[in-house]
C-alpha cells in the first residue's frame, strides 16, 4: 500500500525536464511485485520529511512516488536540492505533472524535480550514490529486498523513511512514530540512518 499560474516557458520545462520515460524496454514490463497506489496523507508526508530532517541541499528519492507529493513537498517546503520520484505506472507520471501544476512551482523548482517510470526492484546500489534521503510507501517484501541495496549504496548519515512498513527484524529502526489523521486508521513512520561502513 502506499502509498513519486505557470508561464509557458515553465510549463514546457515541466514536460521536457521533469518527467522522463523509461530508456530500456525492460522498464516497460510490469514489475515483479505490484504495489497498490494509495496516496500518502499530507500530514504523513510532512511527518516523514521532518523525521528524515530534510534540509536545504539534500537529494531526496521517493520509490513508488505516486503523484509525486513527497518529493514535491521536499523541494517546495523543505528546500531540498533535488527530488526524484520513481513509479512503475505511467499514469502516475501524468499525476506528477498535474501535481506540479497544482502546486504552482517556480521554474527553478520544476528543474529540481525528476519523475521516471521504472521498477524499484531493478535499482542498484550505484543508483543511490549521493542520495541523502529515501522515502518508501511500498510493501514489506519490497522493503526487505531493497534493504541490502540501500545499505550498500547509501552513504553514512543518509536516512531512509518508510510509511507503515519496516525493513524486517534484522534492521531495527532508529525511530518510530505514530501519526493520526482524519482517516480511520493511524499511520506509522519508521526512520533508519545509515551507519559508517565497516572497513
C-alpha positions as CSV (number, residue, x, y, z in Angstrom):
1,X,0.0,0.0,0.0
2,X,1.1,3.3,-0.5
3,X,1.3,4.7,-1.0
4,X,6.5,9.9,-6.6
5,X,-0.1,30.2,-12.8
6,X,3.0,28.8,-14.6
7,X,4.2,30.7,-17.6
8,X,4.5,29.0,-20.9
9,X,8.3,28.5,-20.6
10,X,7.9,26.9,-17.2
11,X,5.2,24.6,-18.5
12,X,7.4,23.5,-21.3
13,X,10.2,22.8,-18.9
14,X,7.8,20.7,-16.8
15,X,7.1,18.4,-19.7
16,X,10.6,18.3,-21.1
17,X,12.7,18.2,-18.0
18,X,10.6,16.9,-15.1
19,X,9.2,13.7,-16.5
20,X,11.4,11.0,-18.0
21,X,10.1,8.0,-19.8
22,X,12.0,4.6,-19.5
23,X,15.1,4.3,-21.6
24,X,15.1,0.5,-21.7
25,X,12.3,-1.8,-23.0
26,X,12.5,-3.9,-19.9
27,X,11.5,-1.0,-17.8
28,X,8.1,-1.0,-19.5
29,X,7.3,-4.5,-18.3
30,X,5.2,-4.9,-15.2
31,X,7.3,-5.2,-12.0
32,X,7.6,-8.5,-10.2
33,X,5.7,-7.1,-7.3
34,X,2.9,-4.6,-7.9
35,X,2.3,-2.1,-5.1
36,X,-1.3,-0.7,-5.0
37,X,-1.5,3.1,-5.2
38,X,-2.7,4.7,-2.0
39,X,-1.8,8.4,-1.7
40,X,0.1,9.3,1.4
41,X,-1.9,11.7,3.6
42,X,-0.4,15.2,3.6
43,X,0.1,15.1,7.3
44,X,2.1,11.9,7.0
45,X,4.2,13.4,4.1
46,X,5.2,16.3,6.4
47,X,5.9,13.9,9.3
48,X,8.1,11.7,7.1
49,X,10.2,14.6,5.8
50,X,10.5,16.1,9.3
51,X,11.6,12.8,10.7
52,X,14.2,12.5,8.0
53,X,15.4,16.0,8.8
54,X,15.3,17.0,5.1
55,X,17.1,20.3,4.7
56,X,18.4,22.7,2.0
57,X,20.9,20.9,-0.2
58,X,19.5,17.4,0.3
59,X,18.7,15.0,-2.5
60,X,15.5,13.0,-1.9
61,X,14.3,9.9,-3.7
62,X,10.8,8.5,-3.4
63,X,10.4,4.9,-4.5
64,X,6.9,4.3,-5.7
65,X,6.2,8.0,-5.9
66,X,2.5,8.1,-6.9
67,X,1.6,11.7,-7.7
68,X,5.0,12.9,-6.6
69,X,3.7,14.7,-3.5
70,X,6.6,13.7,-1.2
71,X,9.5,14.9,-3.4
72,X,7.5,18.0,-4.5
73,X,7.0,18.9,-0.8
74,X,10.7,18.2,-0.1
75,X,11.7,20.7,-2.8
76,X,9.0,23.3,-2.2
77,X,8.7,23.3,1.6
78,X,11.9,21.8,2.8
79,X,14.3,23.4,0.2
80,X,15.7,20.1,-0.9
81,X,18.2,20.5,-3.8
82,X,16.8,17.7,-5.9
83,X,13.9,15.3,-5.8
84,X,13.5,12.1,-7.8
85,X,10.3,10.0,-7.9
86,X,10.1,6.5,-9.5
87,X,6.9,4.6,-10.3
88,X,6.1,1.6,-12.5
89,X,2.8,3.0,-13.6
90,X,3.0,5.6,-16.4
91,X,-0.4,7.0,-15.3
92,X,1.4,8.1,-12.1
93,X,3.8,10.2,-14.1
94,X,0.8,12.1,-15.5
95,X,-0.4,12.6,-11.9
96,X,3.1,14.0,-11.1
97,X,2.8,16.6,-13.9
98,X,-0.7,17.6,-12.7
99,X,0.5,17.8,-9.1
100,X,3.4,20.2,-10.1
101,X,0.9,22.4,-11.9
102,X,-1.4,22.4,-8.9
103,X,1.4,23.3,-6.5
104,X,2.3,26.3,-8.7
105,X,6.0,25.5,-8.6
106,X,8.5,28.0,-9.9
107,X,10.5,27.2,-13.0
108,X,13.6,26.7,-10.7
109,X,11.7,24.2,-8.5
110,X,10.4,22.3,-11.6
111,X,14.0,21.8,-12.8
112,X,14.9,20.3,-9.4
113,X,12.3,17.5,-9.8
114,X,12.6,14.4,-12.0
115,X,10.0,11.6,-12.3
116,X,10.8,8.3,-14.0
117,X,8.9,5.2,-14.9
118,X,10.7,2.1,-13.6
119,X,10.8,-0.9,-11.3
120,X,12.4,0.0,-8.0
121,X,13.5,-3.7,-7.6
122,X,15.8,-3.2,-10.6
123,X,17.7,-0.4,-8.9
124,X,21.3,-1.0,-8.0
125,X,23.5,0.3,-5.2
126,X,25.0,2.8,-7.7
127,X,21.6,4.4,-8.2
128,X,21.8,5.7,-4.6
129,X,25.2,7.3,-4.7
130,X,25.0,10.8,-3.3
131,X,21.4,10.4,-2.1
132,X,20.6,11.9,1.3
133,X,17.0,10.6,1.9
134,X,15.0,7.7,0.5
135,X,11.2,7.6,1.2
136,X,9.1,4.5,0.9
137,X,5.4,3.5,1.0
138,X,5.7,0.1,-0.5
139,X,5.1,-3.4,0.9
140,X,7.1,-5.5,3.4
141,X,8.5,-7.8,0.8
142,X,9.7,-4.9,-1.3
143,X,11.3,-3.2,1.6
144,X,13.2,-6.3,2.6
145,X,14.5,-6.8,-1.0
146,X,15.6,-3.1,-1.2
147,X,17.3,-3.2,2.2
148,X,20.7,-4.7,1.1
149,X,20.8,-2.3,-1.9
150,X,20.1,0.7,0.3
151,X,22.7,-0.4,2.9
152,X,25.3,-0.8,0.2
153,X,24.5,2.3,-1.9
154,X,23.6,5.0,0.6
155,X,26.4,7.0,2.3
156,X,26.8,7.2,6.1
157,X,24.3,9.6,7.5
158,X,21.8,9.1,4.8
159,X,18.2,8.5,6.0
160,X,15.5,6.0,5.0
161,X,11.9,6.7,5.9
162,X,9.1,4.2,5.4
163,X,5.4,4.7,5.8
164,X,3.6,1.9,7.7
165,X,6.1,-0.9,6.9
166,X,9.5,-1.7,8.5
167,X,12.6,-3.3,6.9
168,X,12.5,-6.6,8.7
169,X,13.6,-7.9,12.1
170,X,17.3,-7.7,11.3
171,X,17.3,-4.0,10.6
172,X,15.8,-2.3,13.6
173,X,14.5,1.3,13.0
174,X,16.2,4.2,14.8
175,X,12.9,5.9,15.4
176,X,9.2,5.1,15.1
177,X,6.3,7.5,15.3
178,X,2.5,7.0,15.1
179,X,0.7,9.7,13.1
180,X,-3.0,10.3,13.4
181,X,-5.0,11.9,10.6
182,X,-8.7,12.2,9.6
183,X,-8.5,8.7,8.2
184,X,-10.0,5.9,10.3
185,X,-6.6,4.3,11.0
186,X,-3.3,5.5,12.4
187,X,-0.1,5.6,10.3
188,X,3.3,4.6,11.5
189,X,6.5,6.3,10.2
190,X,9.9,4.5,10.5
191,X,13.3,6.0,10.3
192,X,16.8,4.4,9.7
193,X,20.1,6.3,9.5
194,X,22.9,4.6,7.5
195,X,25.9,4.0,9.8
196,X,29.6,4.2,8.9
197,X,30.6,1.3,6.7
198,X,32.9,-1.2,8.4
199,X,36.4,-1.3,6.8
